[in-house]
Amino acid sequence: MALLDISHNCPLSYILFTIVLATLFLLHYFNHPGSQPKLTLSKPLPFIPPEDEIIGMRVYPIKSCRGFDVKSARLLRTGLDLDRNWMFISTETREFLTIRSNSNMTLIRTAFDSDTDTLNIFIQNNKIAEIPAHPTTEWLRCNTELKKAGIWGEQTDAWEYKTTLTQPFSDFLSVDVRLVYKGPTPRVLRGCGAPKLLGRTEATKFADMMPVLVVSMASIRELNARLVGIGEKEIEIERFRPNIIIRGSEPWNEDGWKVLRLGDGEGALELDVVSRCLRCQVPNINPETAYKHPRQPWDQLMKYRRIDPGFKFKPSFGMLCVPREEGLLELGMKFKVTSTTNDHFFINPMK
């Protein structure tokens, strides 16, 4: 009776057509996962680590040359005072020299004399030059010449010192070089620190990417454990050329930092963490001897630290930061992560 009723109201051909259509739809639905509705769950933000402290600070007055530890330093919008204010350039190409291609640059070291406000420059233990650490514009006009210098695909102004001062460094590096001091025109940040991403315009002196590099001792200890495990020696944190060193609560929790607060109360200073620091093979160079290890720690880092989705072909160690304000930093100051993120995506500023 029911069959007769269905047949009377819906012809059999219509029923079969409907069944075929439904079958085709179901087959398409299950064979094309992309067409199925997805339940999207947001990834939890990295946890905010316990309050830490600054246990080390370093500045590198001459780019790619050896720096020194400081107990206190003025944090400027462009980085720590004295950090990468000078660099050597090739006389022929007018481009900056880098430890990447001449590891002997690490045997050129500097020392700051606060009593006379001078920067002393040494080749190994031999003092070669003494220059004002904070030269006035008047001094620069009398003793240097404002010219152009190339750094990572851009031209910037730079005060060039006389040949008589730089000749010993040319002899030591086996290339004709000049020493230059950053000129008055700002080097506006690019990559992850570009104004459209940062929300404001900031600059740096001669640093590769961003004004400040922060690293964690917990992370270097974890890396050293891996190196010892394969029969290599431990390495010093200096190889990564950091500015600020913290104790670290656990390895690699810095990967998700977003905003930092250094100090407390009215004197607290905030920094935006704009990017992970993706590494070349400079950490393979021993700063004491200039010897470059053919593999480590680069090979070990490549095994497990290629974590940034913006550039998977280099390992990450440390975080690049941009200060929001200026003030005094001292060893022992409180170090607090105030927010974290899952969105770090490296954009190469070194074109």
C-alpha positions, 0 to 999 in steps of 0.5 A: 500500500505504501509502495503504491502511494509513493509510486503514485505521488513520486514516479520511480524515475524521480526516486532513482535520480534522487538516490544517484544524486545523493550518492554522487554528493556523498562520494565527492564529500568524502573523497575531497577533504578540502570541501569538508567543513573544518573545525579550526582550533587556535594554537595556545600562546606560549607560556610566559616564563618566570621573571628572570634577570640580566646576567651579562651584557656585551657591546661590539663597537666595530662590526665583526670585531671582538667586543667586550663585557659591560656591567652597565650600558645606556640603551638607545633606540639604536641599540646599546651605547657604542654597539656597532657604531664603527665598521671596516670597509673595503677601499676598493668596493666601499662595502663592509667587511665581515667576519663571515669571509675574514675570520681574523677580524675577531682578533681585532678587539676594542676596549673602552676607557671611561676616564678619557671617553676613548675607544682603544683598538688592538690587534690581538694584544697590541694597541694600534689606535685610540679614538674618541668613543663619542666623537662630536660632529666638530671633531668628525669634520676636522678628522674624518670625511663624510662619504658613502659606505655599503652595507647589505645592499644599501648605501649609508653615510659614514665618517671615514678615518684617515689612511694613517690610522687604518693602514695597520689593519689593512696589513693585518687583514691583507686587504686595503680597508678604511675605518668608518663611523656611522653618519647622521642619516638613520638606517631605518629598520627593514624586514620584521622591523620595517615601519609598516610592521612595527608601527613606528620608524626605528633605526640602527647603526651598523648592526646586521638586522635589529638594534638588540640581540637577547639570548638565554644561557639555558639554551646555550647549555642545552646546545652544549649538552648536544655538542658534548654528546657527539664528542665536541667541546662546549662553546661560549655564548660570545660566539653568538655575539649577543647584547643581553644575556639572561639566565633562562628558565628553560631552553628555547622558551624565547622562541615565542617572546613578544614584549619584554620589560627590563627593570621595574617601576618608573625606570622600566624599559620595554622592547618589542621582540620582532624576530628570531635571529636566524644564524649563519656560520659565524658561531663556528668561529672561535673568537680567541683564535679565529679558527673556524670549525668546519661543522659545529655548532652549525650542523647541530643547530641545523638538525633541530633549530630550523623552526621559523616558517619564514626561512627554514634553511637557517637555524634560530638562536636568540631573539632580535629586539627593538627598544621602545624607549631609552634608559640605563641597563645594569647587570642584575636588573629584572627581566620579564616577558610580558606577552608571547606570540605564535606569529613570528615569521622571519623576513630577511632585511639583508637584501 
